[in-house]
Amino acid sequence: MKKAFEEQLPKESILRLFDNQNEIMQLNLSPVILFGEMAKHQTQKSDIECKFFGNASDVPDPRELSPEKKNLMVFDDLLLERQNKCEAYYTRGRHSNMDCFYLAQNYFKLPRQTIRENANVICLFLQDLKNVNHVYNDHASSDMTKEEFRNVCS
């Protein structure tokens, strides 16, 4: 993904890569080499600006981002780092035209008052009953019965 954006491939080309990833893997092609070759033959360049950060302390404050642009932040594997910057995106990001995704292996280690309660969509993978009940109490108890929620989660 990083290489595709660095090569300024248009989003349509990136989507085609995802649509054809099985065929690409069967050809045993390195994605990095493939993206480079695609970029050589690409007449239209993407205007999407993409930055990657190695740790939470490198992430800019959401106030530094232009609200004139559509901004997207994806937080991945940051559970063991300080959450201050991530929390700022969930509490003040809307002022910077910001959407956020937080990929985490443990929902309950995320700060409740800032990240968990400001999330609009939560995707859960298989959970034990205790965790399902906690998520139900946090988000769904006013919308459906516990049994309905368990059925949805199963």
DSSP file (Angstrom, degrees, kcal/mol; ACC not computed):
  #  RESIDUE AA STRUCTURE BP1 BP2  ACC     N-H-->O    O-->H-N    N-H-->O    O-->H-N    TCO  KAPPA ALPHA  PHI   PSI    X-CA   Y-CA   Z-CA
    1    1 A M     >        0   0    0      0, 0.0     4,-2.1     0, 0.0     5,-0.2   0.000 360.0 360.0 360.0 -47.1    0.0    0.0    0.0
    2    2 A K  H  >  +     0   0    0      1,-0.2     4,-2.5     2,-0.2     5,-0.2   0.933 360.0  47.9 -58.8 -47.4    2.8    2.4    1.0
    3    3 A K  H  > S+     0   0    0      1,-0.2     4,-2.1     2,-0.2    -1,-0.2   0.887 108.3  55.1 -62.4 -40.6    4.7    1.7   -2.3
    4    4 A A  H  4>S+     0   0    0      1,-0.2     5,-2.3     2,-0.2    -1,-0.2   0.912 112.1  42.9 -60.8 -42.9    1.5    2.2   -4.4
    5    5 A F  H ><5S+     0   0    0     -4,-2.1     3,-1.5     1,-0.2    -2,-0.2   0.880 110.7  55.3 -71.8 -37.0    0.9    5.6   -2.9
    6    6 A E  H 3<5S+     0   0    0     -4,-2.5    -2,-0.2     1,-0.3    -1,-0.2   0.862 107.5  50.4 -61.4 -34.3    4.6    6.6   -3.1
    7    7 A E  T 3<5S-     0   0    0     -4,-2.1    -1,-0.3    -5,-0.2    -2,-0.2   0.432 113.2-125.0 -81.9   0.9    4.4    5.8   -6.9
    8    8 A Q  T < 5 +     0   0    0     -3,-1.5    38,-2.9     1,-0.2    -3,-0.2   0.833  43.5 176.2  57.2  37.3    1.3    8.0   -7.1
    9    9 A L      < -     0   0    0     -5,-2.3    -1,-0.2    36,-0.2    39,-0.1  -0.506  36.4-106.8 -67.8 138.2   -0.8    5.2   -8.6
   10   10 A P    >>  -     0   0    0      0, 0.0     4,-1.8     0, 0.0     3,-0.8  -0.316  26.6-114.1 -63.6 151.7   -4.4    6.3   -9.0
   11   11 A K  H 3> S+     0   0    0      1,-0.3     4,-2.5     2,-0.2     5,-0.2   0.808 116.3  60.8 -60.2 -29.4   -6.8    4.8   -6.6
   12   12 A E  H 3> S+     0   0    0      2,-0.2     4,-2.0     1,-0.2    -1,-0.3   0.898 105.2  48.2 -63.4 -39.2   -8.5    3.0   -9.4
   13   13 A S  H <> S+     0   0    0     -3,-0.8     4,-1.9     2,-0.2    -2,-0.2   0.896 110.9  50.4 -66.9 -40.1   -5.2    1.1  -10.1
   14   14 A I  H  X S+     0   0    0     -4,-1.8     4,-1.9     1,-0.2    -2,-0.2   0.909 109.4  51.1 -64.9 -41.9   -4.8    0.3   -6.5
   15   15 A L  H  X S+     0   0    0     -4,-2.5     4,-2.5     1,-0.2    -1,-0.2   0.903 107.6  53.0 -61.8 -40.6   -8.3   -1.1   -6.3
   16   16 A R  H  X S+     0   0    0     -4,-2.0     4,-1.7     1,-0.2    -1,-0.2   0.878 105.9  54.9 -61.7 -37.2   -7.6   -3.3   -9.4
   17   17 A L  H  < S+     0   0    0     -4,-1.9    -1,-0.2     1,-0.2    -2,-0.2   0.925 109.8  45.6 -61.1 -43.9   -4.6   -4.6   -7.6
   18   18 A F  H >< S+     0   0    0     -4,-1.9     3,-1.1     1,-0.2     4,-0.2   0.897 111.3  52.7 -66.0 -39.1   -6.7   -5.7   -4.6
   19   19 A D  H 3< S+     0   0    0     -4,-2.5    -1,-0.2     1,-0.2     3,-0.2   0.804 118.8  36.2 -64.4 -28.4   -9.3   -7.2   -7.0
   20   20 A N  T 3X S+     0   0    0     -4,-1.7     4,-2.3    -5,-0.2    -1,-0.2   0.082  77.9 119.1-112.5  21.8   -6.6   -9.2   -8.7
   21   21 A Q  H <> S+     0   0    0     -3,-1.1     4,-2.4     1,-0.2     5,-0.2   0.830  73.3  55.4 -63.3 -31.9   -4.4  -10.1   -5.8
   22   22 A N  H  > S+     0   0    0     -4,-0.2     4,-1.9    -3,-0.2    -1,-0.2   0.932 110.3  45.4 -64.7 -44.0   -4.9  -13.9   -6.2
   23   23 A E  H  > S+     0   0    0      2,-0.2     4,-1.4     1,-0.2    -2,-0.2   0.899 112.7  51.4 -65.1 -40.2   -3.7  -13.8   -9.8
   24   24 A I  H  <>S+     0   0    0     -4,-2.3     5,-1.4     1,-0.2     4,-0.4   0.909 109.6  49.5 -63.5 -42.5   -0.8  -11.5   -8.9
   25   25 A M  H ><5S+     0   0    0     -4,-2.4     3,-1.1     1,-0.2    -1,-0.2   0.871 106.8  55.7 -66.2 -35.8    0.3  -13.9   -6.1
   26   26 A Q  H 3<5S+     0   0    0     -4,-1.9    -1,-0.2     1,-0.3    -2,-0.2   0.825 103.5  55.1 -64.9 -30.4    0.1  -16.9   -8.5
   27   27 A L  T 3<5S-     0   0    0     -4,-1.4    -1,-0.3    -3,-0.2    -2,-0.2   0.572 107.8-131.5 -77.3  -8.7    2.5  -15.1  -10.8
   28   28 A N  T < 5 +     0   0    0     -3,-1.1     2,-0.3    -4,-0.4    -3,-0.2   0.860  48.9 160.4  61.2  37.8    4.9  -14.8   -7.9
   29   29 A L      < -     0   0    0     -5,-1.4    -1,-0.2     1,-0.0    -2,-0.1  -0.714  44.6-119.9 -92.0 140.0    5.5  -11.1   -8.5
   30   30 A S     >  -     0   0    0     -2,-0.3     4,-2.7     1,-0.2     5,-0.2  -0.658  17.4-140.3 -73.2 126.8    6.9   -8.8   -5.8
   31   31 A P  H  > S+     0   0    0      0, 0.0     4,-2.9     0, 0.0     5,-0.2   0.876 101.7  56.1 -56.6 -37.4    4.3   -6.1   -5.2
   32   32 A V  H  > S+     0   0    0      2,-0.2     4,-1.9     1,-0.2     5,-0.1   0.930 111.1  42.4 -62.6 -45.3    7.0   -3.5   -4.9
   33   33 A I  H  > S+     0   0    0      2,-0.2     4,-2.5     1,-0.2    -1,-0.2   0.912 113.9  52.7 -66.6 -42.1    8.4   -4.3   -8.3
   34   34 A L  H  X S+     0   0    0     -4,-2.7     4,-2.7     1,-0.2    -2,-0.2   0.920 109.0  48.9 -59.8 -45.4    4.9   -4.5   -9.8
   35   35 A F  H  X S+     0   0    0     -4,-2.9     4,-2.4     1,-0.2    -1,-0.2   0.901 110.9  51.0 -62.7 -40.6    4.0   -1.1   -8.4
   36   36 A G  H  X S+     0   0    0     -4,-1.9     4,-1.5    -5,-0.2    -1,-0.2   0.913 111.7  46.9 -62.5 -43.0    7.2    0.4   -9.9
   37   37 A E  H  X S+     0   0    0     -4,-2.5     4,-1.2     1,-0.2    -2,-0.2   0.906 111.8  50.7 -65.9 -41.6    6.5   -1.1  -13.3
   38   38 A M  H >X S+     0   0    0     -4,-2.7     4,-0.6     1,-0.2     3,-0.5   0.912 107.4  53.9 -61.5 -41.9    2.9    0.1  -13.2
   39   39 A A  H >< S+     0   0    0     -4,-2.4     3,-0.7     1,-0.2    -1,-0.2   0.853 102.5  58.0 -62.8 -35.0    4.1    3.6  -12.3
   40   40 A K  H 3< S+     0   0    0     -4,-1.5    -1,-0.2     1,-0.2    -2,-0.2   0.853 114.4  37.3 -61.9 -34.3    6.4    3.7  -15.3
   41   41 A H  H << S+     0   0    0     -4,-1.2     2,-0.5    -3,-0.5    -1,-0.2   0.393  91.9 108.7 -99.7   1.5    3.4    3.1  -17.7
   42   42 A Q    <<  -     0   0    0     -3,-0.7     3,-0.0    -4,-0.6    -3,-0.0  -0.690  42.1-176.1 -85.3 123.1    0.9    5.2  -15.8
   43   43 A T  S    S+     0   0    0     -2,-0.5     2,-0.5     1,-0.1    -1,-0.2   0.808  71.8  59.5 -86.1 -31.7    0.0    8.4  -17.6
   44   44 A Q  S    S-     0   0    0    -34,-0.0     2,-0.3     0, 0.0    -1,-0.1  -0.862  73.5-156.6-102.1 127.8   -2.2    9.8  -14.8
   45   45 A K        -     0   0    0     -2,-0.5   -36,-0.2   -36,-0.1     2,-0.2  -0.771  20.1-114.4-101.7 147.9   -0.7   10.3  -11.4
   46   46 A S        -     0   0    0    -38,-2.9    -1,-0.0    -2,-0.3   -37,-0.0  -0.493   9.3-153.1 -77.0 146.9   -2.7   10.4   -8.2
   47   47 A D        +     0   0    0     -2,-0.2     2,-0.4     2,-0.1    -1,-0.1   0.220  56.4 124.2-101.9  13.3   -2.9   13.6   -6.2
   48   48 A I        -     0   0    0    -39,-0.1     2,-0.5   -40,-0.0   -40,-0.1  -0.612  53.3-147.9 -75.7 125.7   -3.4   11.7   -2.9
   49   49 A E        -     0   0    0     -2,-0.4     2,-0.4   -41,-0.0   -43,-0.1  -0.848  19.8-176.1 -95.9 126.7   -0.9   12.7   -0.3
   50   50 A C        -     0   0    0     -2,-0.5     2,-0.4   -45,-0.1    -2,-0.0  -0.985   7.9-176.8-130.7 129.8    0.0    9.8    1.9
   51   51 A K        -     0   0    0     -2,-0.4     2,-0.4     2,-0.0    -2,-0.0  -0.955   9.2-156.7-125.5 145.8    2.3    9.8    4.9
   52   52 A F        -     0   0    0     -2,-0.4     2,-0.4   -50,-0.0    -2,-0.0  -0.960   6.4-158.5-122.1 140.0    3.4    6.9    7.2
   53   53 A F        -     0   0    0     -2,-0.4     3,-0.1     1,-0.1     6,-0.1  -0.952  14.0-148.9-123.2 139.1    4.6    7.2   10.7
   54   54 A G  S    S+     0   0    0     -2,-0.4     2,-0.3     1,-0.1    -1,-0.1   0.780  79.8   5.3 -77.6 -28.6    6.7    4.6   12.6
   55   55 A N  S >> S-     0   0    0      1,-0.1     3,-1.6    26,-0.0     4,-0.5  -0.964  80.0 -97.6-152.1 168.6    5.3    5.4   16.1
   56   56 A A  G >4 S+     0   0    0     -2,-0.3     3,-1.1     1,-0.3    -1,-0.1   0.800 114.7  63.3 -61.0 -32.9    2.6    7.5   17.8
   57   57 A S  G 34 S+     0   0    0      1,-0.2    -1,-0.3    28,-0.0    -3,-0.0   0.742  99.7  55.5 -67.2 -20.7    5.0   10.4   18.7
   58   58 A D  G <4 S+     0   0    0     -3,-1.6    -1,-0.2     2,-0.1    -2,-0.2   0.647  82.6 104.9 -83.0 -15.8    5.6   11.1   15.0
   59   59 A V  S << S-     0   0    0     -3,-1.1    -7,-0.0    -4,-0.5    26,-0.0  -0.469  75.2-121.2 -70.0 130.6    2.0   11.6   14.3
   60   60 A P        -     0   0    0      0, 0.0    -1,-0.1     0, 0.0    -2,-0.1  -0.309  30.0 -96.9 -69.4 156.0    1.1   15.2   13.8
   61   61 A D    >   -     0   0    0      1,-0.1     3,-2.1     2,-0.0     4,-0.3  -0.479  33.2-121.1 -65.3 141.4   -1.5   16.9   16.0
   62   62 A P  G >  S+     0   0    0      0, 0.0     3,-1.4     0, 0.0    -1,-0.1   0.772 111.0  66.9 -60.4 -24.1   -4.9   16.9   14.1
   63   63 A R  G 3  S+     0   0    0      1,-0.3    -2,-0.0     3,-0.0    30,-0.0   0.697  91.3  63.8 -68.7 -16.9   -4.9   20.8   14.4
   64   64 A E  G <  S+     0   0    0     -3,-2.1     2,-0.3     2,-0.1    -1,-0.3   0.565  87.3  90.8 -81.5  -8.5   -2.0   20.8   12.0
   65   65 A L  S <  S-     0   0    0     -3,-1.4    33,-0.1    -4,-0.3     6,-0.1  -0.630  84.6-110.5 -92.4 147.0   -4.1   19.2    9.2
   66   66 A S    >   -     0   0    0     -2,-0.3     3,-1.2     1,-0.2    30,-0.1  -0.605  13.6-155.7 -77.2 124.1   -6.0   21.3    6.6
   67   67 A P  T 3  S+     0   0    0      0, 0.0    -1,-0.2     0, 0.0     4,-0.1   0.596  91.5  73.1 -72.7  -8.0   -9.7   21.1    7.0
   68   68 A E  T 3  S+     0   0    0      2,-0.1     2,-0.3    28,-0.0    29,-0.1   0.678  94.9  61.2 -76.0 -17.6   -9.9   22.0    3.3
   69   69 A K  S <  S-     0   0    0     -3,-1.2     2,-0.6    27,-0.1    -4,-0.0  -0.709  93.2-109.8-104.8 157.8   -8.7   18.4    2.5
   70   70 A K        -     0   0    0     -2,-0.3     2,-0.4    28,-0.0    28,-0.2  -0.796  42.4-162.1 -81.8 125.7  -10.3   15.1    3.2
   71   71 A N  E     -a   98   0A   0     26,-2.5    28,-2.0    -2,-0.6     2,-0.4  -0.910  13.8-175.4-116.9 140.0   -8.0   13.5    5.9
   72   72 A L  E     -a   99   0A   0     -2,-0.4     2,-0.4    26,-0.2    28,-0.2  -0.999   2.6-170.2-133.9 130.9   -7.8    9.9    6.9
   73   73 A M  E     -a  100   0A   0     26,-2.5    28,-2.4    -2,-0.4     2,-0.6  -0.986   3.2-165.9-123.2 130.2   -5.7    8.4    9.7
   74   74 A V  E     -a  101   0A   0     -2,-0.4     2,-0.5    26,-0.2    28,-0.2  -0.966   5.3-162.1-115.3 117.5   -5.2    4.7   10.2
   75   75 A F  E     +a  102   0A   0     26,-3.4    28,-3.4    -2,-0.6     2,-0.4  -0.869  16.3 174.2 -98.5 127.1   -3.8    3.7   13.6
   76   76 A D  E     -a  103   0A   0     -2,-0.5    28,-0.1    26,-0.2    -2,-0.0  -0.997  58.8  -4.1-139.2 131.9   -2.4    0.2   13.6
   77   77 A D  S    S+     0   0    0     26,-1.1     3,-0.1    -2,-0.4    -1,-0.1   0.889  85.7 124.7  57.7  45.2   -0.4   -1.7   16.3
   78   78 A L    >   +     0   0    0     25,-0.4     3,-1.9     1,-0.1    -1,-0.1   0.269  28.4 109.8-114.0  10.4   -0.3    1.3   18.7
   79   79 A L  T 3  S+     0   0    0      1,-0.3    -1,-0.1    31,-0.0     4,-0.1   0.806  80.3  49.9 -58.5 -30.3   -1.8   -0.3   21.8
   80   80 A L  T 3  S+     0   0    0     -3,-0.1    -1,-0.3     2,-0.1     2,-0.2   0.470 101.4  79.2 -89.9  -0.6    1.5   -0.4   23.6
   81   81 A E  S <  S-     0   0    0     -3,-1.9     2,-0.1     1,-0.1    -3,-0.1  -0.585  98.6 -78.7-101.5 166.3    2.2    3.3   22.9
   82   82 A R        -     0   0    0     -2,-0.2     4,-0.3     1,-0.1     3,-0.3  -0.397  37.4-149.9 -60.6 140.0    0.9    6.4   24.6
   83   83 A Q     >  +     0   0    0      1,-0.2     4,-3.2     2,-0.1     5,-0.3   0.364  65.0 107.2 -97.7   4.2   -2.6    7.1   23.2
   84   84 A N  H  > S+     0   0    0      1,-0.2     4,-2.0     2,-0.2    -1,-0.2   0.907  84.2  42.2 -52.1 -51.0   -2.5   11.0   23.5
   85   85 A K  H  > S+     0   0    0     -3,-0.3     4,-1.5     2,-0.2    -1,-0.2   0.920 115.6  49.6 -65.4 -43.2   -2.2   11.6   19.8
   86   86 A C  H  > S+     0   0    0     -4,-0.3     4,-1.5     1,-0.2     3,-0.3   0.925 110.4  51.0 -61.0 -43.9   -4.7    8.9   18.9
   87   87 A E  H  X S+     0   0    0     -4,-3.2     4,-1.7     1,-0.2     5,-0.3   0.878 104.4  57.8 -61.4 -38.2   -7.2   10.3   21.4
   88   88 A A  H  X>S+     0   0    0     -4,-2.0     4,-2.9    -5,-0.3     5,-0.5   0.871 104.3  52.3 -61.0 -36.6   -6.8   13.8   20.0
   89   89 A Y  H  X5S+     0   0    0     -4,-1.5     4,-1.0    -3,-0.3    -1,-0.2   0.870 111.1  46.6 -67.7 -35.7   -7.9   12.5   16.6
   90   90 A Y  H  <5S+     0   0    0     -4,-1.5    -1,-0.2     2,-0.1    -2,-0.2   0.746 122.6  34.3 -79.2 -22.3  -11.0   10.9   18.0
   91   91 A T  H  <5S+     0   0    0     -4,-1.7    -2,-0.2    -5,-0.2    -3,-0.2   0.756 137.1  16.0-102.0 -28.8  -12.0   14.0   20.1
   92   92 A R  H ><5S+     0   0    0     -4,-2.9     3,-1.4    -5,-0.3     4,-0.3   0.430  94.8  97.8-123.2  -1.8  -10.9   16.9   17.8
   93   93 A G  G ><XS+     0   0    0     -4,-1.0     3,-2.0    -5,-0.5     5,-1.4   0.789  71.3  69.3 -62.3 -30.0  -10.3   15.3   14.4
   94   94 A R  G > 5S+     0   0    0      1,-0.3     3,-1.4     3,-0.2    -1,-0.3   0.796  91.6  62.0 -61.4 -26.3  -13.7   16.3   13.0
   95   95 A H  G < 5S+     0   0    0     -3,-1.4    -1,-0.3     1,-0.3    -2,-0.2   0.669 105.2  48.0 -71.5 -15.8  -12.5   19.9   13.0
   96   96 A S  G < 5S-     0   0    0     -3,-2.0    -1,-0.3    -4,-0.3    -2,-0.2   0.080 121.3-105.9-109.2  20.9   -9.8   18.9   10.6
   97   97 A N  T < 5 +     0   0    0     -3,-1.4   -26,-2.5     1,-0.2     2,-0.4   0.934  69.4 163.9  55.2  48.7  -12.2   17.0    8.3
   98   98 A M  E   < -a   71   0A   0     -5,-1.4     2,-0.4   -28,-0.2   -26,-0.2  -0.826  32.2-171.8-110.9 134.1  -10.7   13.8    9.7
   99   99 A D  E     -a   72   0A   0    -28,-2.0   -26,-2.5    -2,-0.4     2,-0.4  -0.947  18.2-159.2-114.6 145.1  -11.9   10.2    9.6
  100  100 A C  E     -a   73   0A   0     -2,-0.4     2,-0.4   -28,-0.2   -26,-0.2  -0.942  16.7-167.5-129.2 146.9  -10.0    7.6   11.7
  101  101 A F  E     -a   74   0A   0    -28,-2.4   -26,-3.4    -2,-0.4     2,-0.5  -0.996   8.2-165.5-124.0 135.4   -9.6    3.8   11.8
  102  102 A Y  E     -a   75   0A   0     -2,-0.4     2,-0.7   -28,-0.2   -26,-0.2  -0.954   3.7-161.9-123.0 112.3   -8.0    2.2   14.8
  103  103 A L  E     +a   76   0A   0    -28,-3.4   -26,-1.1    -2,-0.5   -25,-0.4  -0.835  24.4 163.5 -94.4 118.7   -6.9   -1.4   14.2
  104  104 A A        -     0   0    0     -2,-0.7     3,-0.2   -28,-0.1    -2,-0.1  -0.985  43.5-147.5-140.4 146.5   -6.5   -3.1   17.6
  105  105 A Q  S    S+     0   0    0     -2,-0.4     2,-0.4     1,-0.2    -1,-0.1   0.640  96.0  42.5 -83.9 -15.5   -6.2   -6.6   18.9
  106  106 A N    >   -     0   0    0      1,-0.1     3,-1.1     2,-0.0     4,-0.4  -0.879  60.2-170.7-138.6 104.2   -7.9   -5.7   22.1
  107  107 A Y  G >  S+     0   0    0     -2,-0.4     3,-1.2     1,-0.2    -1,-0.1   0.856  88.0  57.7 -56.4 -39.2  -10.9   -3.4   22.2
  108  108 A F  G 3  S+     0   0    0      1,-0.3    -1,-0.2     8,-0.0     4,-0.1   0.611  96.3  61.5 -77.8 -11.8  -10.8   -3.1   26.0
  109  109 A K  G <  S+     0   0    0     -3,-1.1    -1,-0.3     2,-0.1    -2,-0.2   0.574  84.2  97.5 -86.6  -9.7   -7.3   -1.7   26.1
  110  110 A L  S <  S-     0   0    0     -3,-1.2     2,-0.1    -4,-0.4   -31,-0.0  -0.551  95.7 -93.1 -74.4 143.0   -8.4    1.3   24.0
  111  111 A P     >> -     0   0    0      0, 0.0     5,-2.3     0, 0.0     4,-0.9  -0.378  36.1-151.6 -59.1 126.5   -9.2    4.4   26.1
  112  112 A R  I  4>S+     0   0    0      1,-0.2     5,-2.0     3,-0.2     6,-0.2   0.939  85.5  48.3 -69.3 -50.6  -12.9    4.3   26.8
  113  113 A Q  I  45S+     0   0    0      3,-0.2    -1,-0.2     1,-0.1     0, 0.0   0.724 126.2  23.5 -68.7 -21.5  -13.8    8.0   27.1
  114  114 A T  I  >5S+     0   0    0     -3,-0.1     4,-0.5     3,-0.1    -2,-0.2   0.840 131.8  21.2-111.0 -61.1  -12.0    9.1   24.0
  115  115 A I  I  X5S+     0   0    0     -4,-0.9     4,-0.5     2,-0.2     3,-0.5   0.967 125.2  42.7 -80.0 -54.3  -11.5    6.4   21.4
  116  116 A R  I >4<S+     0   0    0     -5,-2.3     3,-0.8     1,-0.2    -4,-0.2   0.909 118.5  43.6 -62.7 -43.5  -14.1    3.7   22.2
  117  117 A E  H 34<S+     0   0    0     -5,-2.0    -1,-0.2    -6,-0.3    -2,-0.2   0.626 113.8  50.9 -81.8 -11.2  -17.0    6.1   22.9
  118  118 A N  H 3< S+     0   0    0     -4,-0.5     2,-0.3    -3,-0.5    -1,-0.2   0.380  84.3 110.5-102.0   2.6  -16.2    8.3   19.9
  119  119 A A    <<  -     0   0    0     -3,-0.8     3,-0.1    -4,-0.5   -18,-0.0  -0.586  48.1-167.7 -77.3 138.1  -16.1    5.4   17.4
  120  120 A N  S    S+     0   0    0      1,-0.3     2,-0.4    -2,-0.3    -1,-0.1   0.748  75.6  30.3 -93.8 -29.3  -19.0    5.3   14.9
  121  121 A V        -     0   0    0      2,-0.0     2,-0.5     0, 0.0    -1,-0.3  -0.997  63.8-170.8-133.8 134.5  -18.4    1.8   13.7
  122  122 A I        -     0   0    0     -2,-0.4     2,-0.6    -3,-0.1    -6,-0.0  -0.989   5.3-163.0-127.6 123.3  -16.8   -1.2   15.5
  123  123 A C        -     0   0    0     -2,-0.5     2,-0.4     0, 0.0    -2,-0.0  -0.926  13.7-169.9-106.0 121.5  -15.9   -4.4   13.7
  124  124 A L        -     0   0    0     -2,-0.6     2,-0.2     3,-0.0     3,-0.1  -0.880  10.2-155.3-112.9 142.4  -15.4   -7.3   16.0
  125  125 A F        -     0   0    0     -2,-0.4    28,-0.0     1,-0.2     0, 0.0  -0.462  61.1 -37.0 -98.2-178.1  -14.0  -10.7   15.2
  126  126 A L  S    S-     0   0    0     -2,-0.2     2,-0.3     1,-0.1    -1,-0.2  -0.088  71.4-178.4 -46.4 127.6  -14.8  -13.8   17.3
  127  127 A Q        -     0   0    0     26,-0.2     2,-0.1    -3,-0.1    -1,-0.1  -0.899  28.3-110.5-127.7 154.7  -15.1  -12.9   21.0
  128  128 A D     >  -     0   0    0     -2,-0.3     4,-2.3     1,-0.1     3,-0.2  -0.418  41.4-101.7 -78.1 166.5  -15.8  -14.8   24.1
  129  129 A L  H  > S+     0   0    0      1,-0.2     4,-2.5     2,-0.2     5,-0.2   0.848 119.9  57.3 -60.3 -37.9  -19.1  -14.3   25.8
  130  130 A K  H  > S+     0   0    0      1,-0.2     4,-1.8     2,-0.2    -1,-0.2   0.932 110.4  43.2 -59.7 -47.0  -17.6  -12.0   28.5
  131  131 A N  H  > S+     0   0    0     -3,-0.2     4,-2.5     2,-0.2     5,-0.2   0.892 111.6  53.9 -67.8 -39.6  -16.3   -9.6   25.9
  132  132 A V  H  X S+     0   0    0     -4,-2.3     4,-2.5     1,-0.2    -1,-0.2   0.918 108.7  50.2 -59.4 -42.9  -19.5   -9.7   23.9
  133  133 A N  H  X S+     0   0    0     -4,-2.5     4,-2.4     2,-0.2    -1,-0.2   0.888 109.7  50.4 -63.7 -38.9  -21.4   -8.8   27.0
  134  134 A H  H  X S+     0   0    0     -4,-1.8     4,-2.1     2,-0.2    -2,-0.2   0.918 111.7  46.9 -65.0 -43.5  -19.1   -5.8   27.7
  135  135 A V  H  X>S+     0   0    0     -4,-2.5     4,-2.5     2,-0.2     5,-0.5   0.911 111.1  53.1 -64.6 -41.1  -19.4   -4.5   24.1
  136  136 A Y  I  X>S+     0   0    0     -4,-2.5     4,-2.0    -5,-0.2     5,-1.6   0.939 110.0  47.2 -57.5 -48.3  -23.2   -4.9   24.4
  137  137 A N  I  <5S+     0   0    0     -4,-2.4    -1,-0.2     1,-0.2    -2,-0.2   0.866 115.3  46.9 -63.3 -35.9  -23.3   -2.9   27.6
  138  138 A D  I  <5S+     0   0    0     -4,-2.1    -1,-0.2    -5,-0.2    -2,-0.2   0.860 133.7   3.4 -72.9 -35.8  -21.1   -0.2   26.1
  139  139 A H  I  <5S+     0   0    0     -4,-2.5    -3,-0.2    -5,-0.1    -2,-0.2   0.679 127.3  35.4-129.7 -22.8  -22.9    0.2   22.8
  140  140 A A  I >X<S+     0   0    0     -4,-2.0     4,-1.9    -5,-0.5     3,-1.8   0.507  75.1 100.4-122.7  -4.2  -26.0   -1.8   22.1
  141  141 A S  T 34<S+     0   0    0     -5,-1.6    -1,-0.1     1,-0.3    -4,-0.1   0.764  89.8  47.1 -62.5 -24.3  -28.1   -2.1   25.3
  142  142 A S  T 34 S+     0   0    0      1,-0.1    -1,-0.3    -3,-0.1    -2,-0.1   0.580 115.7  45.7 -89.8  -8.1  -30.4    0.7   24.4
  143  143 A D  T <4 S-     0   0    0     -3,-1.8     2,-0.3     1,-0.3    -2,-0.2   0.717 120.0  -0.9-106.3 -25.8  -31.0   -0.7   20.8
  144  144 A M  S  < S-     0   0    0     -4,-1.9    -1,-0.3    -8,-0.1     2,-0.1  -0.971  77.5 -84.9-158.1 166.9  -31.6   -4.4   21.2
  145  145 A T     >  -     0   0    0     -2,-0.3     4,-2.2     1,-0.1     5,-0.2  -0.353  41.8-112.2 -74.8 161.9  -31.8   -7.2   23.6
  146  146 A K  H  > S+     0   0    0      1,-0.2     4,-2.6     2,-0.2     5,-0.2   0.884 118.9  52.7 -62.0 -38.4  -28.6   -9.0   24.8
  147  147 A E  H  > S+     0   0    0      2,-0.2     4,-2.2     1,-0.2    -1,-0.2   0.912 108.0  50.1 -65.3 -42.0  -29.7  -12.2   23.0
  148  148 A E  H  > S+     0   0    0      2,-0.2     4,-2.2     1,-0.2    -1,-0.2   0.915 111.9  49.2 -60.3 -42.0  -30.3  -10.3   19.7
  149  149 A F  H  X S+     0   0    0     -4,-2.2     4,-2.5     1,-0.2    -2,-0.2   0.914 108.9  51.5 -64.9 -43.4  -26.8   -8.8   20.1
  150  150 A R  H  X S+     0   0    0     -4,-2.6     4,-1.6     1,-0.2    -1,-0.2   0.900 109.3  51.3 -59.5 -40.6  -25.2  -12.1   20.7
  151  151 A N  H  < S+     0   0    0     -4,-2.2    -1,-0.2     2,-0.2    -2,-0.2   0.908 109.6  49.3 -63.5 -42.0  -26.9  -13.5   17.6
  152  152 A V  H  < S+     0   0    0     -4,-2.2    -2,-0.2     1,-0.2    -1,-0.2   0.915 112.2  49.2 -61.6 -42.4  -25.5  -10.6   15.6
  153  153 A C  H  <        0   0    0     -4,-2.5    -1,-0.2     1,-0.3    -2,-0.2   0.761 360.0 360.0 -70.9 -24.7  -22.0  -11.2   17.0
  154  154 A S     <        0   0    0     -4,-1.6    -1,-0.3    -5,-0.2    -2,-0.2   0.511 360.0 360.0 -80.4 360.0  -22.1  -14.9   16.3
